[in-house]
């Protein structure tokens, strides 16, 4: 159980319809703990409650694939791409976050700056971010045994 997120925000409607509360089993506990910490870190950084939006399909929003993705959903997300990447979203270890603060969404570059500034608090839970974010910030907890990500995150290109 998380402090700030419901299961429906972390999986798609099709996964939730099929597996219900059992959908927790597909998500990585370390990465999940990081999401709650991220809310606290952002709230402290911006000096007021920051809401982190992942999926919002349950409340009628359009975000559906920002958390766990099934293989079928990955085909939809990367429709038209030459190659479908093997995504950390498939393993419940990646989330695309949108930060909402005082009535508007924070720019993803501003969010990235805050993530980098507070990386020391986030590192045990996340190892990687997508560089040059546009519209959202991708964070994941991929295992990188030969790379030290304790000071700065490993950066991957936006796919
Ligand atoms: Zn992502």
Backbone and ligand atoms as CSV (ligand in chain L), in Angstrom:
chain,resi,resn,atom,element,x,y,z
A,1,UNK,N,N,0.840,-1.210,0.000
A,1,UNK,CA,C,0.000,0.000,0.000
A,1,UNK,C,C,0.874,1.258,0.000
A,2,UNK,N,N,0.441,2.219,-0.742
A,2,UNK,CA,C,1.196,3.468,-0.807
A,2,UNK,C,C,0.406,4.589,-0.140
A,3,UNK,N,N,1.151,5.610,0.264
A,3,UNK,CA,C,0.543,6.751,0.950
A,3,UNK,C,C,-0.203,7.642,-0.047
A,4,UNK,N,N,0.388,7.854,-1.209
A,4,UNK,CA,C,-0.152,8.862,-2.130
A,4,UNK,C,C,-0.766,8.301,-3.409
A,5,UNK,N,N,-0.655,7.008,-3.655
A,5,UNK,CA,C,-1.124,6.476,-4.937
A,5,UNK,C,C,-2.059,5.297,-4.738
A,6,UNK,N,N,-3.081,5.263,-5.602
A,6,UNK,CA,C,-3.969,4.106,-5.648
A,6,UNK,C,C,-3.440,3.168,-6.731
A,7,UNK,N,N,-3.745,1.905,-6.592
A,7,UNK,CA,C,-3.307,0.925,-7.579
A,7,UNK,C,C,-3.736,1.312,-9.002
A,8,UNK,N,N,-4.932,1.889,-9.136
A,8,UNK,CA,C,-5.452,2.270,-10.456
A,8,UNK,C,C,-4.584,3.312,-11.146
A,9,UNK,N,N,-3.787,4.041,-10.374
A,9,UNK,CA,C,-2.892,5.040,-10.971
A,9,UNK,C,C,-1.608,4.402,-11.504
A,10,UNK,N,N,-1.383,3.157,-11.164
A,10,UNK,CA,C,-0.111,2.511,-11.480
A,10,UNK,C,C,-0.219,1.481,-12.592
A,11,UNK,N,N,-1.437,1.055,-12.889
A,11,UNK,CA,C,-1.666,0.065,-13.954
A,11,UNK,C,C,-2.770,0.581,-14.885
A,12,UNK,N,N,-2.876,-0.050,-16.041
A,12,UNK,CA,C,-3.904,0.353,-17.004
A,12,UNK,C,C,-5.273,-0.184,-16.583
A,13,UNK,N,N,-6.311,0.310,-17.220
A,13,UNK,CA,C,-7.658,-0.172,-16.887
A,13,UNK,C,C,-7.810,-1.652,-17.250
A,14,UNK,N,N,-7.168,-2.085,-18.350
A,14,UNK,CA,C,-7.337,-3.497,-18.732
A,14,UNK,C,C,-6.678,-4.433,-17.715
A,15,UNK,N,N,-5.525,-4.028,-17.202
A,15,UNK,CA,C,-4.866,-4.843,-16.168
A,15,UNK,C,C,-5.717,-4.849,-14.902
A,16,UNK,N,N,-6.222,-3.673,-14.536
A,16,UNK,CA,C,-7.013,-3.595,-13.299
A,16,UNK,C,C,-8.310,-4.400,-13.419
A,17,UNK,N,N,-8.933,-4.320,-14.595
A,17,UNK,CA,C,-10.179,-5.080,-14.786
A,17,UNK,C,C,-9.923,-6.574,-14.683
A,18,UNK,N,N,-8.781,-6.987,-15.207
A,18,UNK,CA,C,-8.494,-8.419,-15.226
A,18,UNK,C,C,-7.999,-8.962,-13.884
A,19,UNK,N,N,-7.133,-8.190,-13.232
A,19,UNK,CA,C,-6.482,-8.716,-12.024
A,19,UNK,C,C,-6.920,-8.029,-10.726
A,20,UNK,N,N,-7.624,-6.914,-10.832
A,20,UNK,CA,C,-8.077,-6.200,-9.634
A,20,UNK,C,C,-6.930,-5.900,-8.686
A,21,UNK,N,N,-7.202,-6.071,-7.398
A,21,UNK,CA,C,-6.197,-5.764,-6.368
A,21,UNK,C,C,-4.945,-6.645,-6.486
A,22,UNK,N,N,-5.074,-7.778,-7.160
A,22,UNK,CA,C,-3.891,-8.628,-7.356
A,22,UNK,C,C,-2.862,-7.995,-8.284
A,23,UNK,N,N,-3.244,-6.898,-8.958
A,23,UNK,CA,C,-2.292,-6.242,-9.871
A,23,UNK,C,C,-1.051,-5.733,-9.145
A,24,UNK,N,N,-1.131,-5.580,-7.829
A,24,UNK,CA,C,0.070,-5.173,-7.068
A,24,UNK,C,C,1.233,-6.118,-7.343
A,25,UNK,N,N,0.914,-7.386,-7.616
A,25,UNK,CA,C,1.972,-8.396,-7.762
A,25,UNK,C,C,2.916,-8.094,-8.922
A,26,UNK,N,N,2.448,-7.272,-9.874
A,26,UNK,CA,C,3.283,-6.973,-11.042
A,26,UNK,C,C,4.220,-5.789,-10.805
A,27,UNK,N,N,4.088,-5.143,-9.667
A,27,UNK,CA,C,4.843,-3.900,-9.436
A,27,UNK,C,C,6.007,-4.144,-8.481
A,28,UNK,N,N,7.072,-3.386,-8.695
A,28,UNK,CA,C,8.288,-3.566,-7.904
A,28,UNK,C,C,8.218,-2.740,-6.610
A,29,UNK,N,N,8.308,-3.390,-5.451
A,29,UNK,CA,C,8.130,-2.683,-4.177
A,29,UNK,C,C,9.121,-1.543,-3.946
A,30,UNK,N,N,10.356,-1.718,-4.373
A,30,UNK,CA,C,11.354,-0.654,-4.159
A,30,UNK,C,C,10.982,0.592,-4.958
A,31,UNK,N,N,10.630,0.389,-6.211
A,31,UNK,CA,C,10.258,1.521,-7.065
A,31,UNK,C,C,8.998,2.190,-6.513
A,32,UNK,N,N,8.054,1.394,-6.040
A,32,UNK,CA,C,6.818,1.947,-5.468
A,32,UNK,C,C,7.120,2.833,-4.261
A,33,UNK,N,N,7.996,2.356,-3.394
A,33,UNK,CA,C,8.362,3.155,-2.215
A,33,UNK,C,C,8.943,4.487,-2.664
A,34,UNK,N,N,9.688,4.450,-3.765
A,34,UNK,CA,C,10.276,5.663,-4.305
A,34,UNK,C,C,9.231,6.678,-4.754
A,35,UNK,N,N,8.091,6.204,-5.216
A,35,UNK,CA,C,7.044,7.140,-5.668
A,35,UNK,C,C,6.514,7.980,-4.517
A,36,UNK,N,N,6.270,7.350,-3.369
A,36,UNK,CA,C,5.807,8.112,-2.199
A,36,UNK,C,C,6.882,9.116,-1.772
A,37,UNK,N,N,8.134,8.681,-1.784
A,37,UNK,CA,C,9.233,9.568,-1.394
A,37,UNK,C,C,9.344,10.728,-2.374
A,38,UNK,N,N,9.118,10.440,-3.635
A,38,UNK,CA,C,9.168,11.482,-4.658
A,38,UNK,C,C,8.132,12.581,-4.392
A,39,UNK,N,N,6.950,12.206,-3.958
A,39,UNK,CA,C,5.924,13.215,-3.628
A,39,UNK,C,C,6.434,14.096,-2.486
A,40,UNK,N,N,6.987,13.481,-1.449
A,40,UNK,CA,C,7.508,14.252,-0.312
A,40,UNK,C,C,8.665,15.149,-0.740
A,41,UNK,N,N,9.548,14.628,-1.572
A,41,UNK,CA,C,10.714,15.386,-2.040
A,41,UNK,C,C,10.264,16.596,-2.868
A,42,UNK,N,N,9.334,16.385,-3.774
A,42,UNK,CA,C,8.847,17.471,-4.634
A,42,UNK,C,C,8.075,18.510,-3.820
A,43,UNK,N,N,7.290,18.036,-2.873
A,43,UNK,CA,C,6.513,18.932,-2.022
A,43,UNK,C,C,7.451,19.825,-1.203
A,44,UNK,N,N,8.529,19.246,-0.679
A,44,UNK,CA,C,9.516,20.034,0.064
A,44,UNK,C,C,10.237,20.996,-0.873
A,45,UNK,N,N,10.579,20.530,-2.046
A,45,UNK,CA,C,11.341,21.333,-3.010
A,45,UNK,C,C,10.553,22.570,-3.462
A,46,UNK,N,N,9.265,22.384,-3.745
A,46,UNK,CA,C,8.467,23.495,-4.273
A,46,UNK,C,C,7.712,24.257,-3.183
A,47,UNK,N,N,7.805,23.777,-1.948
A,47,UNK,CA,C,7.201,24.505,-0.836
A,47,UNK,C,C,5.686,24.465,-0.836
A,48,UNK,N,N,5.115,23.393,-1.281
A,48,UNK,CA,C,3.660,23.197,-1.273
A,48,UNK,C,C,3.377,21.842,-1.886
A,49,UNK,N,N,2.193,21.319,-1.600
A,49,UNK,CA,C,1.877,19.956,-2.032
A,49,UNK,C,C,1.959,19.803,-3.547
A,50,UNK,N,N,2.818,18.902,-3.968
A,50,UNK,CA,C,2.924,18.547,-5.386
A,50,UNK,C,C,2.196,17.216,-5.566
A,51,UNK,N,N,1.291,17.199,-6.535
A,51,UNK,CA,C,0.565,15.968,-6.866
A,51,UNK,C,C,1.259,15.315,-8.047
A,52,UNK,N,N,1.572,14.055,-7.905
A,52,UNK,CA,C,2.212,13.356,-9.018
A,52,UNK,C,C,1.167,12.502,-9.719
A,53,UNK,N,N,0.984,12.817,-10.982
A,53,UNK,CA,C,0.002,12.091,-11.790
A,53,UNK,C,C,0.747,11.019,-12.579
A,54,UNK,N,N,0.289,9.802,-12.484
A,54,UNK,CA,C,0.852,8.730,-13.317
A,54,UNK,C,C,-0.276,8.378,-14.298
A,55,UNK,N,N,-1.117,7.407,-13.975
A,55,UNK,CA,C,-2.319,7.177,-14.795
A,55,UNK,C,C,-3.502,7.876,-14.137
A,56,UNK,N,N,-4.414,8.363,-14.975
A,56,UNK,CA,C,-5.622,9.000,-14.419
A,56,UNK,C,C,-6.887,8.508,-15.118
A,57,UNK,N,N,-6.801,7.319,-15.730
A,57,UNK,CA,C,-7.969,6.787,-16.460
A,57,UNK,C,C,-9.172,6.613,-15.547
A,58,UNK,N,N,-8.925,6.299,-14.279
A,58,UNK,CA,C,-10.051,6.033,-13.383
A,58,UNK,C,C,-10.880,7.286,-13.130
A,59,UNK,N,N,-10.222,8.451,-13.188
A,59,UNK,CA,C,-10.964,9.702,-12.982
A,59,UNK,C,C,-11.299,10.369,-14.327
A,60,UNK,N,N,-11.274,9.570,-15.393
A,60,UNK,CA,C,-11.696,10.091,-16.691
A,60,UNK,C,C,-10.585,10.732,-17.505
A,61,UNK,N,N,-9.351,10.638,-17.038
A,61,UNK,CA,C,-8.227,11.234,-17.758
A,61,UNK,C,C,-7.722,10.349,-18.887
A,62,UNK,N,N,-6.741,10.850,-19.606
A,62,UNK,CA,C,-6.256,10.138,-20.793
A,62,UNK,C,C,-5.026,9.273,-20.513
A,63,UNK,N,N,-4.415,9.425,-19.341
A,63,UNK,CA,C,-3.202,8.632,-19.080
A,63,UNK,C,C,-3.562,7.216,-18.639
A,64,UNK,N,N,-3.025,6.270,-19.369
A,64,UNK,CA,C,-3.421,4.878,-19.263
A,64,UNK,C,C,-2.186,3.964,-19.180
A,65,UNK,N,N,-1.087,4.441,-19.813
A,65,UNK,CA,C,0.090,3.580,-19.969
A,65,UNK,C,C,1.342,4.178,-19.335
A,66,UNK,N,N,1.161,4.986,-18.305
A,66,UNK,CA,C,2.313,5.656,-17.688
A,66,UNK,C,C,2.955,4.838,-16.575
A,67,UNK,N,N,2.351,3.697,-16.258
A,67,UNK,CA,C,2.929,2.836,-15.222
A,67,UNK,C,C,3.261,1.483,-15.822
A,68,UNK,N,N,2.732,0.431,-15.208
A,68,UNK,CA,C,2.931,-0.915,-15.754
A,68,UNK,C,C,2.328,-1.003,-17.155
A,69,UNK,N,N,3.069,-1.621,-18.069
A,69,UNK,CA,C,2.531,-1.875,-19.408
A,69,UNK,C,C,2.617,-3.355,-19.714
A,70,UNK,N,N,1.588,-3.860,-20.326
A,70,UNK,CA,C,1.652,-5.237,-20.811
A,70,UNK,C,C,2.328,-5.206,-22.175
A,71,UNK,N,N,2.686,-6.379,-22.667
A,71,UNK,CA,C,3.328,-6.447,-23.980
A,71,UNK,C,C,2.392,-5.879,-25.057
A,72,UNK,N,N,1.108,-6.163,-24.951
A,72,UNK,CA,C,0.131,-5.659,-25.927
A,72,UNK,C,C,0.078,-4.131,-25.874
A,73,UNK,N,N,0.108,-3.580,-24.665
A,73,UNK,CA,C,0.051,-2.117,-24.517
A,73,UNK,C,C,1.310,-1.446,-25.070
A,74,UNK,N,N,2.423,-2.145,-24.955
A,74,UNK,CA,C,3.680,-1.618,-25.485
A,74,UNK,C,C,3.594,-1.467,-27.016
A,75,UNK,N,N,2.920,-2.395,-27.658
A,75,UNK,CA,C,2.743,-2.309,-29.119
A,75,UNK,C,C,1.941,-1.057,-29.477
A,76,UNK,N,N,0.975,-0.719,-28.632
A,76,UNK,CA,C,0.142,0.467,-28.873
A,76,UNK,C,C,0.973,1.728,-28.672
A,77,UNK,N,N,1.733,1.765,-27.564
A,77,UNK,CA,C,2.544,2.949,-27.250
A,77,UNK,C,C,3.570,3.207,-28.351
A,78,UNK,N,N,4.169,2.142,-28.863
A,78,UNK,CA,C,5.220,2.305,-29.878
A,78,UNK,C,C,4.733,1.975,-31.288
A,79,UNK,N,N,3.459,2.191,-31.522
A,79,UNK,CA,C,2.873,1.919,-32.841
A,79,UNK,C,C,3.639,2.686,-33.920
A,80,UNK,N,N,4.027,1.979,-34.958
A,80,UNK,CA,C,4.730,2.632,-36.055
A,80,UNK,C,C,6.239,2.619,-35.889
A,81,UNK,N,N,6.730,2.288,-34.696
A,81,UNK,CA,C,8.183,2.253,-34.483
A,81,UNK,C,C,8.765,1.002,-35.151
A,82,UNK,N,N,10.017,1.131,-35.626
A,82,UNK,CA,C,10.670,-0.006,-36.292
A,82,UNK,C,C,10.905,-1.144,-35.301
A,83,UNK,N,N,11.263,-0.750,-34.090
A,83,UNK,CA,C,11.625,-1.741,-33.089
A,83,UNK,C,C,10.885,-1.418,-31.788
A,84,UNK,N,N,10.316,-2.404,-31.161
A,84,UNK,CA,C,9.651,-2.193,-29.869
A,84,UNK,C,C,10.689,-2.451,-28.776
A,85,UNK,N,N,10.992,-1.422,-27.962
A,85,UNK,CA,C,12.013,-1.650,-26.937
A,85,UNK,C,C,11.501,-2.553,-25.814
A,86,UNK,N,N,12.421,-3.269,-25.204
A,86,UNK,CA,C,12.077,-4.040,-24.004
A,86,UNK,C,C,12.094,-3.044,-22.858
A,87,UNK,N,N,10.919,-2.663,-22.409
A,87,UNK,CA,C,10.791,-1.522,-21.508
A,87,UNK,C,C,10.726,-1.933,-20.042
A,88,UNK,N,N,11.290,-1.081,-19.188
A,88,UNK,CA,C,11.186,-1.306,-17.745
A,88,UNK,C,C,9.736,-1.170,-17.283
A,89,UNK,N,N,8.892,-0.537,-18.116
A,89,UNK,CA,C,7.461,-0.446,-17.805
A,89,UNK,C,C,6.815,-1.841,-17.769
A,90,UNK,N,N,7.423,-2.779,-18.469
A,90,UNK,CA,C,6.899,-4.151,-18.482
A,90,UNK,C,C,7.128,-4.867,-17.157
A,91,UNK,N,N,8.100,-4.348,-16.397
A,91,UNK,CA,C,8.500,-5.028,-15.170
A,91,UNK,C,C,8.018,-4.319,-13.905
A,92,UNK,N,N,7.162,-3.321,-14.091
A,92,UNK,CA,C,6.641,-2.592,-12.933
A,92,UNK,C,C,7.699,-1.774,-12.233
A,93,UNK,N,N,8.749,-1.396,-12.995
A,93,UNK,CA,C,9.864,-0.651,-12.406
A,93,UNK,C,C,10.062,0.702,-13.074
A,94,UNK,N,N,9.074,1.183,-13.832
A,94,UNK,CA,C,9.201,2.466,-14.528
A,94,UNK,C,C,7.880,3.217,-14.470
A,95,UNK,N,N,7.994,4.531,-14.269
A,95,UNK,CA,C,6.797,5.369,-14.207
A,95,UNK,C,C,7.059,6.688,-14.912
A,96,UNK,N,N,6.064,7.139,-15.666
A,96,UNK,CA,C,6.135,8.441,-16.323
A,96,UNK,C,C,5.298,9.401,-15.495
A,97,UNK,N,N,5.971,10.355,-14.882
A,97,UNK,CA,C,5.275,11.231,-13.926
A,97,UNK,C,C,5.008,12.613,-14.518
A,98,UNK,N,N,3.886,13.164,-14.097
A,98,UNK,CA,C,3.540,14.548,-14.391
A,98,UNK,C,C,3.298,15.209,-13.036
A,99,UNK,N,N,3.947,16.343,-12.784
A,99,UNK,CA,C,3.834,16.986,-11.476
A,99,UNK,C,C,2.862,18.157,-11.540
A,100,UNK,N,N,1.880,18.118,-10.675
A,100,UNK,CA,C,0.833,19.133,-10.644
A,100,UNK,C,C,1.000,19.948,-9.360
A,101,UNK,N,N,1.108,21.260,-9.527
A,101,UNK,CA,C,1.384,22.131,-8.376
A,101,UNK,C,C,0.608,23.433,-8.527
A,102,UNK,N,N,-0.153,23.769,-7.486
A,102,UNK,CA,C,-0.919,25.016,-7.462
A,102,UNK,C,C,-1.676,25.287,-8.763
A,103,UNK,N,N,-2.422,24.289,-9.202
A,103,UNK,CA,C,-3.324,24.516,-10.329
A,103,UNK,C,C,-2.749,24.352,-11.722
A,104,UNK,N,N,-1.477,23.991,-11.835
A,104,UNK,CA,C,-0.962,23.735,-13.182
A,104,UNK,C,C,0.131,22.661,-13.162
A,105,UNK,N,N,0.414,22.123,-14.346
A,105,UNK,CA,C,1.471,21.131,-14.459
A,105,UNK,C,C,2.825,21.833,-14.516
A,106,UNK,N,N,3.766,21.318,-13.760
A,106,UNK,CA,C,5.125,21.854,-13.812
A,106,UNK,C,C,5.799,21.380,-15.098
A,107,UNK,N,N,6.565,22.252,-15.688
A,107,UNK,CA,C,7.341,21.927,-16.875
A,107,UNK,C,C,8.304,20.767,-16.563
A,108,UNK,N,N,8.445,19.837,-17.510
A,108,UNK,CA,C,9.254,18.645,-17.232
A,108,UNK,C,C,10.740,18.967,-17.028
A,109,UNK,N,N,11.201,20.066,-17.595
A,109,UNK,CA,C,12.605,20.477,-17.364
A,109,UNK,C,C,12.780,20.954,-15.905
A,110,UNK,N,N,11.773,21.667,-15.404
A,110,UNK,CA,C,11.797,22.120,-14.007
A,110,UNK,C,C,11.779,20.916,-13.068
A,111,UNK,N,N,10.968,19.940,-13.416
A,111,UNK,CA,C,10.881,18.717,-12.604
A,111,UNK,C,C,12.214,17.974,-12.645
A,112,UNK,N,N,12.819,17.903,-13.822
A,112,UNK,CA,C,14.105,17.218,-13.949
A,112,UNK,C,C,15.154,17.871,-13.050
A,113,UNK,N,N,15.166,19.197,-13.058
A,113,UNK,CA,C,16.125,19.925,-12.196
A,113,UNK,C,C,15.926,19.548,-10.733
A,114,UNK,N,N,14.668,19.489,-10.308
A,114,UNK,CA,C,14.364,19.136,-8.916
A,114,UNK,C,C,14.766,17.690,-8.620
A,115,UNK,N,N,14.582,16.817,-9.584
A,115,UNK,CA,C,14.980,15.408,-9.409
A,115,UNK,C,C,16.501,15.319,-9.237
A,116,UNK,N,N,17.225,16.017,-10.094
A,116,UNK,CA,C,18.694,15.961,-10.036
A,116,UNK,C,C,19.199,16.550,-8.721
A,117,UNK,N,N,18.600,17.653,-8.304
A,117,UNK,CA,C,19.007,18.319,-7.060
A,117,UNK,C,C,18.798,17.413,-5.840
A,118,UNK,N,N,17.739,16.612,-5.889
A,118,UNK,CA,C,17.385,15.753,-4.747
A,118,UNK,C,C,17.726,14.288,-4.980
A,119,UNK,N,N,18.609,14.027,-5.926
A,119,UNK,CA,C,18.898,12.648,-6.320
A,119,UNK,C,C,19.350,11.783,-5.150
A,120,UNK,N,N,20.069,12.383,-4.206
A,120,UNK,CA,C,20.548,11.633,-3.036
A,120,UNK,C,C,19.424,10.949,-2.269
A,121,UNK,N,N,18.234,11.568,-2.261
A,121,UNK,CA,C,17.086,10.979,-1.551
A,121,UNK,C,C,16.341,9.976,-2.433
A,122,UNK,N,N,16.512,10.121,-3.729
A,122,UNK,CA,C,15.741,9.287,-4.664
A,122,UNK,C,C,16.525,8.066,-5.143
A,123,UNK,N,N,17.845,8.175,-5.080
A,123,UNK,CA,C,18.690,7.141,-5.674
A,123,UNK,C,C,18.425,5.709,-5.207
A,124,UNK,N,N,18.237,5.473,-3.952
A,124,UNK,CA,C,18.064,4.037,-3.641
A,124,UNK,C,C,16.832,3.419,-4.320
A,125,UNK,N,N,15.916,4.266,-4.761
A,125,UNK,CA,C,14.653,3.773,-5.325
A,125,UNK,C,C,14.603,3.835,-6.849
A,126,UNK,N,N,15.423,4.724,-7.401
A,126,UNK,CA,C,15.477,4.884,-8.852
A,126,UNK,C,C,16.950,4.929,-9.275
A,127,UNK,N,N,17.231,4.453,-10.482
A,127,UNK,CA,C,18.604,4.522,-10.988
A,127,UNK,C,C,18.707,5.373,-12.246
A,128,UNK,N,N,17.579,5.562,-12.925
A,128,UNK,CA,C,17.625,6.042,-14.306
A,128,UNK,C,C,16.520,7.055,-14.592
A,129,UNK,N,N,16.862,8.048,-15.405
A,129,UNK,CA,C,15.841,8.972,-15.928
A,129,UNK,C,C,16.016,9.078,-17.449
A,130,UNK,N,N,14.994,9.561,-18.106
A,130,UNK,CA,C,15.103,9.828,-19.540
A,130,UNK,C,C,15.608,11.236,-19.714
A,131,UNK,N,N,16.576,11.412,-20.621
A,131,UNK,CA,C,17.109,12.752,-20.841
A,131,UNK,C,C,16.171,13.560,-21.730
A,132,UNK,N,N,16.313,14.877,-21.630
A,132,UNK,CA,C,15.557,15.789,-22.477
A,132,UNK,C,C,14.040,15.521,-22.410
A,133,UNK,N,N,13.481,15.540,-21.196
A,133,UNK,CA,C,12.071,15.167,-21.046
A,133,UNK,C,C,11.122,16.153,-21.736
A,134,UNK,N,N,10.073,15.601,-22.290
A,134,UNK,CA,C,9.063,16.443,-22.953
A,134,UNK,C,C,7.676,16.036,-22.483
A,135,UNK,N,N,7.091,16.851,-21.647
A,135,UNK,CA,C,5.711,16.601,-21.218
A,135,UNK,C,C,5.565,15.727,-19.988
A,136,UNK,N,N,6.570,14.876,-19.726
A,136,UNK,CA,C,6.538,14.045,-18.522
A,136,UNK,C,C,7.973,13.662,-18.197
A,137,UNK,N,N,8.168,13.081,-17.029
A,137,UNK,CA,C,9.494,12.614,-16.646
A,137,UNK,C,C,9.440,11.116,-16.393
A,138,UNK,N,N,10.275,10.394,-17.092
A,138,UNK,CA,C,10.374,8.943,-16.903
A,138,UNK,C,C,11.435,8.654,-15.846
A,139,UNK,N,N,11.065,7.855,-14.866
A,139,UNK,CA,C,12.016,7.378,-13.857
A,139,UNK,C,C,11.914,5.861,-13.812
A,140,UNK,N,N,13.044,5.186,-13.744
A,140,UNK,CA,C,12.962,3.740,-13.537
A,140,UNK,C,C,14.076,3.256,-12.627
A,141,UNK,N,N,13.904,2.031,-12.215
A,141,UNK,CA,C,14.810,1.425,-11.245
A,141,UNK,C,C,15.496,0.214,-11.869
A,142,UNK,N,N,16.065,0.410,-13.060
A,142,UNK,CA,C,16.764,-0.692,-13.716
A,142,UNK,C,C,18.016,-1.056,-12.918
A,143,UNK,N,N,18.369,-2.308,-12.968
A,143,UNK,CA,C,19.555,-2.803,-12.263
A,143,UNK,C,C,20.773,-2.575,-13.133
A,144,UNK,N,N,21.720,-1.800,-12.613
A,144,UNK,CA,C,22.926,-1.443,-13.372
A,144,UNK,C,C,24.146,-1.798,-12.526
A,145,UNK,N,N,24.516,-3.075,-12.485
A,145,UNK,CA,C,25.570,-3.499,-11.565
A,145,UNK,C,C,26.923,-2.840,-11.790
A,146,UNK,N,N,27.195,-2.376,-12.988
A,146,UNK,CA,C,28.529,-1.814,-13.225
A,146,UNK,C,C,28.532,-0.281,-13.318
A,147,UNK,N,N,27.403,0.349,-13.032
A,147,UNK,CA,C,27.350,1.817,-13.112
A,147,UNK,C,C,26.950,2.373,-11.747
A,148,UNK,N,N,27.716,3.345,-11.261
A,148,UNK,CA,C,27.383,3.977,-9.987
A,148,UNK,C,C,26.374,5.099,-10.236
A,149,UNK,N,N,25.162,4.901,-9.797
A,149,UNK,CA,C,24.118,5.919,-9.999
A,149,UNK,C,C,23.774,6.642,-8.690
A,150,UNK,N,N,24.664,6.525,-7.700
A,150,UNK,CA,C,24.343,7.129,-6.400
A,150,UNK,C,C,24.444,8.655,-6.424
A,151,UNK,N,N,25.271,9.207,-7.303
A,151,UNK,CA,C,25.432,10.673,-7.353
A,151,UNK,C,C,24.601,11.304,-8.465
A,152,UNK,N,N,24.626,10.676,-9.610
A,152,UNK,CA,C,23.822,11.155,-10.744
A,152,UNK,C,C,23.119,9.964,-11.390
A,153,UNK,N,N,21.884,10.211,-11.859
A,153,UNK,CA,C,21.179,9.092,-12.488
A,153,UNK,C,C,21.790,8.714,-13.835
A,154,UNK,N,N,21.621,7.478,-14.192
A,154,UNK,CA,C,21.927,7.033,-15.547
A,154,UNK,C,C,20.863,7.657,-16.433
A,155,UNK,N,N,21.294,8.206,-17.575
A,155,UNK,CA,C,20.325,8.873,-18.454
A,155,UNK,C,C,20.176,8.097,-19.752
A,156,UNK,N,N,18.952,7.864,-20.133
A,156,UNK,CA,C,18.688,7.179,-21.397
A,156,UNK,C,C,17.959,8.145,-22.334
A,157,UNK,N,N,18.159,7.994,-23.656
A,157,UNK,CA,C,17.430,8.869,-24.579
A,157,UNK,C,C,15.937,8.582,-24.552
A,158,UNK,N,N,15.169,9.603,-24.813
A,158,UNK,CA,C,13.721,9.473,-24.919
A,158,UNK,C,C,13.414,8.634,-26.149
A,159,UNK,N,N,12.637,7.573,-25.962
A,159,UNK,CA,C,12.369,6.682,-27.107
A,159,UNK,C,C,11.150,7.132,-27.878
L,1,ZN,ZN,ZN,8.530,5.758,-19.387
